[in-house]
């Protein structure tokens, strides 16, 4: 069972399901990677407020549909990001859990 409140857990699972679909610049992926690490640490150490803050940052990291001219090229989620997301989802769902139990899509 996760230490997060149901709303934070639902938001975390929602954003974690969206992140692999994003295309970001390498520097943006670096930021997302750091945030995913911070979320894993917050969950591991049962720091609900820290986890909520990271989830909020991730929710704001969603890419813009407008790409400025001359911008660094966007790329899909790198494999380490996908692996970290899979581990976080497993941790958030707990043993034998599924997304239906949290009320998320």
N, C-alpha and C positions, 0 to 999 in steps of 0.2 A: 504494500500500500504506500502510496506517495505521501509525503509530508505537506504537499501543497493543498491549498483550498481548491474546491471543485472548479471555480471560475478560472483560476490560474492554470490548473491542470488542463482544462479544456482549451484555453488560449494557447498554451504551450503546444499541445498536440495539433491544434489547427495550424499554427505557424510552422511547426516542424514538418507538417505534411506539404506546406507550400514551398518551403525553402528549396527543395530539390528541383523545383520547376523554374526557379529564378535564373536569369542570366545577369551576372554582375561583373564588374572589373576585378582584376586580381587583387587590388588593394581593398575593394569592398568585401571580397571573399575572406581576406585576412581578418577584417573586422568581425565578420560573421563567425569565423572560426574561433576567434577569441571569446565572443559572446556564447557560443555553444560550450566552450570549456568552462566559462563562468557559470553557466546554467547547470552543467554536470556537477561542478563543485558545490553550488548552492543546494542542489537536491541531495547530494551525498552527505553534506553537513547539516541538513535539515534547516536551512536558512530560507524560510518562506519569503520574507521581504526581499532578499537579494534575488531570489528566483523570479519574483514578480517584476522587479526592475529590469532584469535581463530579458524576460519575455516581452516587456514593453519596448525595449530597444530593438529586439528582433522584429516586432510588428511594424516598427517605423523604418526598418531597413529594406522593406520591399522595394524593388526597383521601379523607377519612373518609366513611364511609357515613352517619354521624350528623351532622345539621345542628342546631347549638344554636338555640334560640328567639331571635329577634332578631338573628341573624347576618347579616352582609353577604351579599347574594344572590350565588350562584355563577353564572358564565357560561361558555360554551364557549371553547375556545382561540381567541384573536384571530388574524386573518390573519397578522400579522407573526411570531407564534410558529410557525404552520404553515410559513411560508416558511423560517424559520431552521432548523427541523427538517429540511425537505427538503434544504437545503444541507449540513447536518451528516451526514445519512444518505449522501448522495452522496460526501462526503469520506471517511467511514468505510469505505464499500464500495470506494473507489478506482476506477480506470479499469476499466470492464467487469465489475466485481464484482457479485455478488449475495449475498443473505442466506444462501443454501445453503452458500456457501464459508466462512462464519463459523460454521456449525453452529447458527444461531439460527432461530427460527420465522419 
